Amino acid sequence: MDQEPDPTAPAAREVRTVTEAKALAALAHPYRARIVDALKVDGPSTTSAIARRTGQAVGSASHHLRALLDAGLVDDAPELAKNRRERVWRLVSPGVRWSRREFADDPAAVAAAHAAEALHLQRQFERTRTWLGDSESAPEWDDTAFATQRWLHLSPAELAELGAEVEQVLARWSRRELPDDGAERESVLVFARGFPAQP
């Protein structure tokens, strides 16, 4: 399971592989996953900005941010704070990935990975359903939003190669410099999955 890189994270930080149950459990928590997404979209943010973005009380957002800090997924960025009282949070790495095979001997990590994947799939489904139910309110996006599906005949190695190519395309678009062309831009979710299945 891959999560898209955060274009605001320092370029030197790499997408890292997560193998700890604590980090996976944090990613399986709905509010904590929303906070991670908010930091990906908005970049480094204060606790109050994150609370507004995710619809939580400041105290609740602070609690979840401390849990994400403890899990090694976020850290604070004191150099971005306006004063000593303000706390600015950022992602530790531009993205994370995990493979259940890498921690198959840790049942807690495997369970947390399943829960994180299930949560992300549910959120992808809910966001897609919301868009389909409300697309008429944004006609300028209706002709450009897309869905695609292909049946392919691949080996496991070929599926890995395809996944890497898709990730490279998405990474290139997420890291590009935004042109100064006056166009209005919104956050856009693009996700893809590839796995063995039968019709």
PALUMMAR-637803 format. One record per residue (C-alpha): residue number from 0; z negated, y negated, x. Coordinates in steps of 0.02 Angstrom, whole numbers, plus 50000, padded with zeros to 5 digits. Example, Ala and Ser with C-alpha at 12.3 -4.5 7.8 and 13.67 -1.06 7.14 Angstrom:
2
0 / 49610 / 50225 / 50615;
1 / 49643 / 50053 / 50684;
END
This chain:
199
0 / 50000 / 50000 / 50000;
1 / 50050 / 49831 / 50074;
2 / 49996 / 49659 / 50025;
3 / 50112 / 49515 / 50060;
4 / 50073 / 49404 / 50211;
5 / 49993 / 49233 / 50190;
6 / 50113 / 49101 / 50260;
7 / 49968 / 48981 / 50291;
8 / 49876 / 49098 / 50408;
9 / 49891 / 49066 / 50595;
10 / 50050 / 49144 / 50663;
11 / 49954 / 49239 / 50796;
12 / 49863 / 49341 / 50665;
13 / 49944 / 49507 / 50622;
14 / 49953 / 49608 / 50463;
15 / 49815 / 49734 / 50497;
16 / 49783 / 49910 / 50440;
17 / 49621 / 49929 / 50343;
18 / 49524 / 50091 / 50360;
19 / 49348 / 50038 / 50309;
20 / 49283 / 50085 / 50138;
21 / 49195 / 49915 / 50124;
22 / 49357 / 49818 / 50142;
23 / 49450 / 49932 / 50022;
24 / 49309 / 49920 / 49894;
25 / 49319 / 49730 / 49905;
26 / 49506 / 49737 / 49870;
27 / 49470 / 49848 / 49719;
28 / 49359 / 49716 / 49638;
29 / 49455 / 49608 / 49511;
30 / 49379 / 49439 / 49557;
31 / 49385 / 49473 / 49743;
32 / 49568 / 49524 / 49731;
33 / 49602 / 49361 / 49636;
34 / 49516 / 49262 / 49773;
35 / 49624 / 49346 / 49905;
36 / 49779 / 49305 / 49802;
37 / 49721 / 49124 / 49780;
38 / 49701 / 49106 / 49968;
39 / 49875 / 49179 / 49994;
40 / 49952 / 49055 / 49873;
41 / 49847 / 48900 / 49909;
42 / 49799 / 48928 / 50091;
43 / 49626 / 48885 / 50157;
44 / 49517 / 48821 / 50014;
45 / 49341 / 48765 / 49974;
46 / 49225 / 48869 / 49868;
47 / 49241 / 48747 / 49722;
48 / 49433 / 48749 / 49732;
49 / 49432 / 48939 / 49733;
50 / 49312 / 48941 / 49585;
51 / 49428 / 48826 / 49485;
52 / 49582 / 48927 / 49533;
53 / 49506 / 49094 / 49482;
54 / 49408 / 49034 / 49329;
55 / 49235 / 49073 / 49399;
56 / 49074 / 48976 / 49416;
57 / 49049 / 48908 / 49592;
58 / 48898 / 49021 / 49618;
59 / 48998 / 49175 / 49569;
60 / 49144 / 49127 / 49682;
61 / 49021 / 49098 / 49825;
62 / 48946 / 49271 / 49798;
63 / 49117 / 49355 / 49801;
64 / 49171 / 49255 / 49954;
65 / 49017 / 49315 / 50048;
66 / 49062 / 49495 / 50000;
67 / 49239 / 49467 / 50064;
68 / 49167 / 49392 / 50224;
69 / 49054 / 49545 / 50245;
70 / 49207 / 49656 / 50220;
71 / 49301 / 49563 / 50358;
72 / 49437 / 49497 / 50242;
73 / 49397 / 49310 / 50247;
74 / 49312 / 49192 / 50366;
75 / 49265 / 49010 / 50364;
76 / 49369 / 48873 / 50443;
77 / 49244 / 48737 / 50493;
78 / 49381 / 48638 / 50581;
79 / 49463 / 48610 / 50410;
80 / 49305 / 48548 / 50322;
81 / 49290 / 48362 / 50282;
82 / 49104 / 48363 / 50323;
83 / 48966 / 48480 / 50378;
84 / 48917 / 48523 / 50199;
85 / 49092 / 48580 / 50147;
86 / 49142 / 48760 / 50179;
87 / 49326 / 48803 / 50190;
88 / 49380 / 48985 / 50177;
89 / 49537 / 49070 / 50242;
90 / 49606 / 49246 / 50257;
91 / 49564 / 49337 / 50418;
92 / 49740 / 49407 / 50433;
93 / 49903 / 49362 / 50348;
94 / 49902 / 49527 / 50255;
95 / 49828 / 49701 / 50251;
96 / 49897 / 49874 / 50229;
97 / 49818 / 50043 / 50212;
98 / 49865 / 50226 / 50209;
99 / 49751 / 50357 / 50133;
100 / 49809 / 50480 / 50265;
101 / 49724 / 50377 / 50400;
102 / 49550 / 50402 / 50327;
103 / 49568 / 50566 / 50234;
104 / 49402 / 50625 / 50309;
105 / 49307 / 50481 / 50226;
106 / 49292 / 50517 / 50038;
107 / 49218 / 50344 / 50003;
108 / 49367 / 50258 / 50086;
109 / 49491 / 50370 / 49993;
110 / 49406 / 50330 / 49826;
111 / 49406 / 50144 / 49867;
112 / 49591 / 50152 / 49915;
113 / 49633 / 50236 / 49749;
114 / 49535 / 50103 / 49655;
115 / 49618 / 49960 / 49751;
116 / 49792 / 50031 / 49720;
117 / 49754 / 50057 / 49535;
118 / 49690 / 49878 / 49519;
119 / 49843 / 49805 / 49605;
120 / 49960 / 49909 / 49496;
121 / 49868 / 49853 / 49339;
122 / 49878 / 49670 / 49393;
123 / 50065 / 49687 / 49431;
124 / 50092 / 49761 / 49258;
125 / 49987 / 49626 / 49173;
126 / 50077 / 49485 / 49264;
127 / 50246 / 49561 / 49220;
128 / 50196 / 49579 / 49037;
129 / 50133 / 49399 / 49034;
130 / 50298 / 49337 / 49106;
131 / 50403 / 49438 / 48983;
132 / 50300 / 49374 / 48837;
133 / 50309 / 49193 / 48893;
134 / 50476 / 49176 / 48985;
135 / 50549 / 49064 / 48849;
136 / 50426 / 48929 / 48900;
137 / 50511 / 48918 / 49071;
138 / 50699 / 48931 / 49038;
139 / 50741 / 48864 / 49211;
140 / 50665 / 49025 / 49282;
141 / 50730 / 49145 / 49150;
142 / 50901 / 49168 / 49231;
143 / 50830 / 49189 / 49406;
144 / 50681 / 49305 / 49378;
145 / 50737 / 49481 / 49415;
146 / 50691 / 49664 / 49404;
147 / 50782 / 49802 / 49494;
148 / 50772 / 49990 / 49502;
149 / 50872 / 50118 / 49600;
150 / 50867 / 50307 / 49612;
151 / 50895 / 50357 / 49793;
152 / 50898 / 50520 / 49891;
153 / 50787 / 50493 / 50043;
154 / 50681 / 50585 / 50169;
155 / 50503 / 50524 / 50202;
156 / 50565 / 50440 / 50362;
157 / 50706 / 50353 / 50268;
158 / 50585 / 50290 / 50135;
159 / 50476 / 50218 / 50274;
160 / 50630 / 50133 / 50348;
161 / 50678 / 50061 / 50179;
162 / 50501 / 49998 / 50151;
163 / 50502 / 49912 / 50321;
164 / 50668 / 49827 / 50281;
165 / 50603 / 49764 / 50113;
166 / 50444 / 49701 / 50197;
167 / 50548 / 49609 / 50329;
168 / 50648 / 49519 / 50195;
169 / 50491 / 49467 / 50101;
170 / 50404 / 49414 / 50263;
171 / 50554 / 49307 / 50311;
172 / 50550 / 49216 / 50144;
173 / 50360 / 49195 / 50147;
174 / 50359 / 49122 / 50323;
175 / 50506 / 49004 / 50307;
176 / 50484 / 48817 / 50321;
177 / 50504 / 48740 / 50149;
178 / 50654 / 48623 / 50146;
179 / 50625 / 48440 / 50106;
180 / 50753 / 48441 / 49966;
181 / 50650 / 48376 / 49821;
182 / 50659 / 48542 / 49727;
183 / 50503 / 48591 / 49631;
184 / 50431 / 48757 / 49689;
185 / 50303 / 48870 / 49606;
186 / 50213 / 49024 / 49668;
187 / 50322 / 49177 / 49634;
188 / 50263 / 49358 / 49637;
189 / 50386 / 49485 / 49707;
190 / 50333 / 49666 / 49719;
191 / 50421 / 49830 / 49752;
192 / 50369 / 50012 / 49753;
193 / 50455 / 50165 / 49819;
194 / 50391 / 50342 / 49792;
195 / 50456 / 50516 / 49750;
196 / 50485 / 50542 / 49563;
197 / 50597 / 50635 / 49441;
198 / 50696 / 50565 / 49294;
END
